[in-house]
Each structure stands twice: as structure tokens, then as C-alpha cells.
Amino acid sequence: MAKSSMHIEDGEAVKFLERDFNQCFMQLRHYDSQIWNICRFAFTAYISILGTALGLYHYSVEKSLNLIPAAIGVLGAGLVLGFLLYSLVICNRAYYVLVCRYINEHRKFFLEGRPFGFENVSGMYMNSAIPPYFNWRSWQSWLCYLIASLNAALLTALLIFYFSDEYSWRWPLTITIGIITALIQIGSGIIYLKSREDKIGSEGISAKE
């Protein structure tokens, strides 16, 4: 009776792991598609924001109206949105890596015993320690670099509009601030992702310990 009960429990466990494995793959595809949706939205938003700001500037010059404050407001709102998008991409990467590692753990559990003589000659991933949370070569990391650069461009444009033409030093100052802003964003993202390496489960996502 106990043996029969054990077989039933083992069977249910296998079914659970199978469902969990399939659902994790679905979740992985969700995170992958989500990052592309963020990418498309980000480019549309940046183009619209910069276009609106430049349109206001040219209109103010043509009509002798002071619409610079409105252009600055548009750029400021866009900058806040850009920072939120950057944070969202970083968090998406963290969730993506966590699910990838869990899938690798599943695969290792079932394949390390070489079921039916299957040897995984192709070397499909079974290491639950990969992918790393931060990999400078991953396309998600390059998207982070790009968004950080675009945010820096928005801030640079905002400061150029803010400082009048009377200030001859505004170009080197604003460009320097823009570069520093991009580096701060990228650096903070890298620090956050690398800090997740030693965390387990939800600790690898949330900043709360």
C-alpha cells in the first residue's frame, strides 16, 4: 500500500514538474516579448518627445513666442518616463535570468541520469548558475545602454533649452552632464544586477532581503 502510494506521489510530482517546466517556458517567452514591446514603445516615445520639443522650439522662433518652458516641460516628462523604462528593462532582465536558471535546473534534473540513453550531445544548458544577471554582451544589456544614452540625450536637450544662448559654455557643460547621467544609469543597473547573483528565488529580484 505504501509502495502504491509512493508511485502515485512520484507520478504527481512528475506531472507537476512537467507542467511547471512548460509554464516556465511560456513565462520566458513572455519576458522576451515584453522586452521587445518596451523597446518599440521606448523608441516611439523618444521620437515623439524630441519631435514635440523641437517643434515647439521652431514654432516659438517663427512666431516670436516663448514656448521654451513648454519644450522643457515635455523633455522633463520624457526624462521621467525614460528613467522608468530603464528600470523596467533592468527588472525584466532579472526576472528573465531567474526563469532561465530554473529551466536549466529542471533540465539537469531530468537529463543528468541520461534517460533512454540521451546524452545531451548538443550541450543544451543544464547549469542553474547561468545566464549571469549581468552580461555586457547580451542584447538586453545593449538595450539598457541605448535607453540610458537616450535619457542622457533628453537631459542634454533640456539643459540646452534651459540655458540661454548668452552662455557660451552651455554646450560643453550640458554634454558633460549628459555623459555622466548615462554612466550613472548604466553603472547603477550593473550594480543592481550583479548584487542579485548571491540571492536565491525572489531575493534575486526584490531589493528587500
C-alpha positions as CSV (number, residue, x, y, z in Angstrom):
1,M,0.0,0.0,0.0
2,A,2.8,2.3,0.9
3,K,4.6,1.5,-2.3
4,S,1.5,2.2,-4.3
5,S,1.1,5.5,-2.6
6,M,4.7,6.3,-3.3
7,H,4.2,5.6,-7.0
8,I,1.2,7.9,-7.1
9,E,3.1,10.6,-5.4
10,D,6.0,10.2,-7.8
11,G,3.6,10.3,-10.7
12,E,2.0,13.5,-9.4
13,A,5.4,15.0,-8.8
14,V,6.5,14.3,-12.4
15,K,3.3,15.8,-13.7
16,F,3.8,18.9,-11.6
17,L,7.4,19.3,-12.8
18,E,6.3,18.8,-16.4
19,R,3.6,21.5,-16.1
20,D,6.0,23.8,-14.2
21,F,8.6,23.3,-17.0
22,N,6.2,24.2,-19.7
23,Q,4.8,27.2,-17.9
24,C,8.3,28.5,-17.2
25,F,9.0,28.4,-21.0
26,M,5.8,30.3,-21.6
27,Q,6.9,32.8,-18.9
28,L,10.3,33.1,-20.6
29,R,8.7,33.9,-23.9
30,H,6.5,36.4,-22.1
31,Y,9.6,38.2,-20.8
32,D,11.2,38.0,-24.2
33,S,8.2,39.6,-26.0
34,Q,7.8,42.1,-23.2
35,I,11.3,43.5,-23.7
36,W,10.6,44.0,-27.4
37,N,7.3,45.7,-26.6
38,I,9.2,48.0,-24.2
39,C,11.8,48.6,-27.0
40,R,9.1,49.6,-29.5
41,F,7.3,51.8,-27.0
42,A,10.5,53.5,-26.0
43,F,11.6,54.4,-29.5
44,T,8.1,55.7,-30.3
45,A,8.1,57.8,-27.1
46,Y,11.6,59.2,-27.6
47,I,10.9,60.2,-31.2
48,S,7.6,61.8,-30.2
49,I,9.1,63.7,-27.2
50,L,12.1,65.0,-29.1
51,G,9.9,65.9,-32.1
52,T,7.4,67.8,-29.9
53,A,10.1,69.7,-28.1
54,L,11.9,70.7,-31.4
55,G,8.5,71.6,-32.9
56,L,7.7,73.9,-30.0
57,Y,11.1,75.5,-30.3
58,H,10.9,76.2,-34.0
59,Y,7.3,77.5,-33.7
60,S,8.4,79.8,-30.9
61,V,11.2,81.2,-33.1
62,E,8.9,81.7,-36.1
63,K,6.1,83.3,-34.2
64,S,8.3,85.1,-31.6
65,L,6.6,83.3,-28.8
66,N,8.3,82.0,-25.6
67,L,7.4,78.3,-25.8
68,I,10.7,77.2,-24.4
69,P,9.2,76.4,-20.9
70,A,6.7,74.1,-22.6
71,A,9.5,72.4,-24.5
72,I,11.4,72.0,-21.3
73,G,8.3,70.5,-19.6
74,V,7.9,68.0,-22.4
75,L,11.5,66.9,-22.2
76,G,11.3,66.7,-18.4
77,A,8.2,64.5,-18.6
78,G,10.0,62.4,-21.2
79,L,13.1,62.1,-19.0
80,V,11.0,60.7,-16.1
81,L,9.4,58.2,-18.4
82,G,12.8,57.3,-19.7
83,F,14.1,56.5,-16.2
84,L,11.1,54.4,-15.6
85,L,11.6,52.5,-18.8
86,Y,15.3,51.9,-17.9
87,S,14.3,50.5,-14.5
88,L,11.7,48.3,-16.2
89,V,14.2,46.8,-18.6
90,I,16.6,46.1,-15.7
91,C,13.9,44.3,-13.7
92,N,12.8,42.4,-16.8
93,R,16.4,41.1,-17.2
94,A,16.4,40.0,-13.5
95,Y,13.1,38.0,-14.0
96,Y,14.3,36.6,-17.3
97,V,17.5,35.3,-15.8
98,L,15.7,33.8,-12.8
99,V,13.3,31.8,-15.0
100,C,16.2,30.7,-17.3
101,R,18.1,29.3,-14.4
102,Y,15.0,27.5,-13.1
103,I,14.5,25.9,-16.5
104,N,18.2,24.8,-16.6
105,E,17.7,23.3,-13.2
106,H,14.7,21.3,-14.4
107,R,16.6,20.1,-17.5
108,K,19.6,19.0,-15.4
109,F,17.3,17.0,-13.0
110,F,15.8,15.0,-15.9
111,L,18.8,14.7,-18.1
112,E,21.7,14.0,-15.8
113,G,20.6,10.4,-15.4
114,R,20.7,10.0,-19.2
115,P,17.1,8.8,-19.7
116,F,16.7,6.4,-22.6
117,G,20.4,6.8,-23.2
118,F,20.0,10.5,-24.1
119,E,23.4,12.1,-23.6
120,N,22.7,15.8,-24.5
121,V,25.5,15.8,-27.1
122,S,24.4,19.2,-28.3
123,G,25.2,20.6,-24.8
124,M,21.9,22.2,-24.1
125,Y,22.1,24.3,-20.9
126,M,21.8,22.5,-17.6
127,N,23.7,24.9,-15.4
128,S,21.4,26.7,-12.9
129,A,24.1,29.3,-12.5
130,I,23.7,30.7,-16.0
131,P,22.9,33.0,-17.6
132,P,24.5,35.7,-15.4
133,Y,22.3,38.5,-14.3
134,F,24.6,40.9,-16.0
135,N,26.3,40.1,-19.3
136,W,27.6,43.1,-21.2
137,R,27.2,41.2,-24.5
138,S,23.5,40.3,-24.1
139,W,21.1,42.2,-26.3
140,Q,19.2,43.2,-23.2
141,S,22.3,44.9,-21.8
142,W,22.7,46.7,-25.1
143,L,19.1,47.9,-24.9
144,C,19.9,49.3,-21.5
145,Y,22.9,51.1,-22.8
146,L,20.8,52.6,-25.6
147,I,17.9,53.7,-23.3
148,A,20.5,55.2,-20.9
149,S,22.0,57.1,-23.8
150,L,18.6,58.4,-25.0
151,N,17.8,59.5,-21.5
152,A,21.1,61.4,-21.4
153,A,20.2,63.0,-24.8
154,L,16.9,64.1,-23.4
155,L,18.6,65.7,-20.4
156,T,21.2,67.4,-22.6
157,A,18.4,68.8,-24.8
158,L,16.5,70.0,-21.7
159,L,19.6,71.8,-20.4
160,I,20.4,73.4,-23.7
161,F,16.9,74.8,-23.8
162,Y,17.1,75.9,-20.2
163,F,20.4,77.8,-20.6
164,S,20.1,80.8,-22.9
165,D,22.3,81.5,-25.9
166,E,24.2,84.0,-23.8
167,Y,26.1,81.3,-22.0
168,S,28.9,80.2,-24.3
169,W,29.8,77.3,-22.0
170,R,26.4,75.6,-22.2
171,W,27.4,73.1,-24.8
172,P,30.4,71.5,-23.1
173,L,28.6,71.7,-19.7
174,T,25.4,70.0,-20.9
175,I,27.2,67.4,-22.9
176,T,29.4,66.5,-19.9
177,I,26.3,66.3,-17.7
178,G,24.6,64.0,-20.3
179,I,27.6,61.7,-20.4
180,I,27.7,61.5,-16.6
181,T,24.0,60.8,-16.5
182,A,24.3,57.9,-19.0
183,L,27.2,56.4,-17.0
184,I,25.4,56.7,-13.7
185,Q,22.4,54.9,-15.1
186,I,24.5,52.1,-16.6
187,G,26.6,51.8,-13.5
188,S,23.6,51.6,-11.2
189,G,22.0,48.9,-13.4
190,I,25.1,46.8,-13.4
191,I,25.5,47.1,-9.7
192,Y,21.9,46.1,-9.1
193,L,22.1,43.0,-11.4
194,K,25.4,41.9,-10.0
195,S,24.1,42.2,-6.5
196,R,21.4,39.6,-7.4
197,E,23.9,36.9,-8.1
198,D,24.2,35.7,-4.5
199,K,20.4,35.9,-3.9
200,I,18.0,33.0,-4.2
201,G,14.5,33.0,-5.6
202,S,12.5,36.2,-5.0
203,E,15.6,37.7,-3.3
204,G,17.2,37.8,-6.7
205,I,14.5,40.2,-7.8
206,S,13.5,42.3,-4.9
207,A,15.8,44.7,-3.2
208,K,14.3,43.7,0.1
209,E,16.3,41.0,1.9
